């Protein structure tokens, strides 16, 4: 079986075959020109709604437009990267911390000091100043 073109090349081919500009495709799909430019440059994939509109516009299914292979390849790449990436060890809890409620552990480990401004809802002093 012949290998299909990637989506961005197939999209450009189908558009030029019909003599349409990128603006024409954008108006027919209902998106902006920048989106079509990104699709044809291979920088992004269309959202599902736009994918459906492109399929209807060109009379092709998602596989024929190269949408399925592209997404499946991305999913495989992410899955293999997750399996090969080193796992980060989580710090172990002391025996005393094992008996603490979760909220106390989170507060202890992730307590970050911050300053409230006068307009913050966390600032209790701001209410006193306005009175």
Wavefront OBJ file of the C-alpha trace (Angstrom):
o trace
v 0.000 0.000 0.000
v 1.365 3.446 -0.919
v 2.178 5.721 1.974
v -0.067 8.736 2.287
v 1.132 12.317 2.332
v 1.173 14.076 5.708
v -1.864 16.220 6.358
v -0.200 19.553 5.613
v 1.050 18.363 2.199
v -2.275 16.718 1.352
v -4.154 19.884 2.299
v -1.943 22.031 0.058
v -2.287 19.518 -2.793
v -6.096 19.388 -2.562
v -6.353 23.180 -2.335
v -4.106 23.794 -5.368
v -5.859 21.024 -7.334
v -9.072 23.042 -7.086
v -7.357 26.391 -7.746
v -8.323 27.817 -4.360
v -6.321 30.287 -2.335
v -5.684 29.823 1.371
v -8.227 32.587 1.981
v -10.804 30.623 -0.006
v -10.262 27.538 2.164
v -10.436 29.649 5.335
v -13.757 31.201 4.344
v -15.240 27.857 3.259
v -14.164 26.132 6.489
v -15.134 29.078 8.685
v -11.761 29.844 10.239
v -9.149 32.548 9.875
v -6.330 32.645 7.345
v -3.683 32.148 10.046
v -5.146 28.754 10.890
v -4.894 27.572 7.293
v -1.312 28.894 7.123
v -0.407 26.940 10.271
v -2.033 23.780 8.920
v -0.217 24.011 5.582
v 3.114 24.712 7.275
v 2.671 21.673 9.517
v 2.728 23.774 12.681
v -0.674 22.659 13.959
v -3.619 20.416 13.240
v -7.187 21.633 12.847
v -9.680 21.213 15.664
v -12.243 18.419 15.191
v -14.892 20.791 13.849
v -12.509 22.161 11.221
v -11.359 18.635 10.378
v -14.962 17.695 9.643
v -15.447 20.808 7.512
v -12.256 20.074 5.542
v -13.389 16.507 4.895
v -16.749 17.755 3.610
v -15.100 20.506 1.565
v -12.690 18.191 -0.259
v -15.002 15.157 -0.352
v -12.462 13.012 1.477
v -12.486 11.141 4.757
v -10.042 11.901 7.576
v -7.722 9.080 6.585
v -7.542 10.240 2.959
v -6.652 13.753 4.112
v -3.889 12.383 6.319
v -5.517 13.402 9.568
v -5.680 9.979 11.203
v -2.105 8.931 10.562
v -0.768 12.249 11.792
v -2.661 12.129 15.073
v -1.945 8.460 15.656
v 1.750 9.153 15.117
v 1.654 11.971 17.655
v -0.028 9.730 20.215
v 2.536 6.966 19.653
v 5.389 9.447 20.009
v 4.039 10.810 23.280
v 3.386 7.327 24.661
v 6.883 6.101 23.844
v 8.431 9.249 25.334
v 6.477 8.705 28.544
v 7.723 5.130 28.794
v 11.372 6.028 28.180
v 11.557 9.157 30.338
v 13.139 8.680 33.744
v 10.715 8.692 36.612
v 11.103 11.286 39.283
v 11.266 9.954 42.801
v 8.787 11.421 45.219
v 10.141 12.377 48.603
v 9.302 9.885 51.310
v 7.224 10.899 54.294
v 8.459 10.609 57.805
v 6.564 8.332 60.155
v 4.921 11.316 61.858
v 3.836 12.779 58.514
v 2.158 9.506 57.558
v -0.393 10.133 60.321
v -1.063 13.774 59.405
v -4.122 14.768 57.397
v -3.409 15.442 53.719
v -4.154 19.157 54.063
v -1.476 19.521 56.747
v 1.108 17.772 54.566
v 0.322 19.934 51.543
v 0.432 23.092 53.625
v 3.740 22.093 55.153
v 5.418 21.115 51.893
v 4.001 23.792 49.598
v 3.551 26.789 51.859
v 4.752 29.712 49.763
v 4.821 33.163 51.328
v 3.210 35.921 49.312
v 2.207 39.510 49.840
v -1.385 40.532 49.298
v -2.071 43.829 47.631
v -4.827 46.190 48.790
v -7.269 44.793 46.249
v -6.782 41.128 47.049
v -9.690 39.225 48.565
v -7.163 37.508 50.845
v -6.095 40.730 52.477
v -7.970 41.285 55.714
v -6.301 44.644 56.320
v -7.793 46.129 53.144
v -11.286 45.973 54.638
v -10.101 47.891 57.690
v -8.546 50.651 55.543
v -11.743 51.270 53.561
v -13.902 51.692 56.679
l 1 2 3 4 5 6 7 8 9 10 11 12 13 14 15 16 17 18 19 20 21 22 23 24 25 26 27 28 29 30 31 32 33 34 35 36 37 38 39 40 41 42 43 44 45 46 47 48 49 50 51 52 53 54 55 56 57 58 59 60 61 62 63 64 65 66 67 68 69 70 71 72 73 74 75 76 77 78 79 80 81 82 83 84 85 86 87 88 89 90 91 92 93 94 95 96 97 98 99 100 101 102 103 104 105 106 107 108 109 110 111 112 113 114 115 116 117 118 119 120 121 122 123 124 125 126 127 128 129 130 131
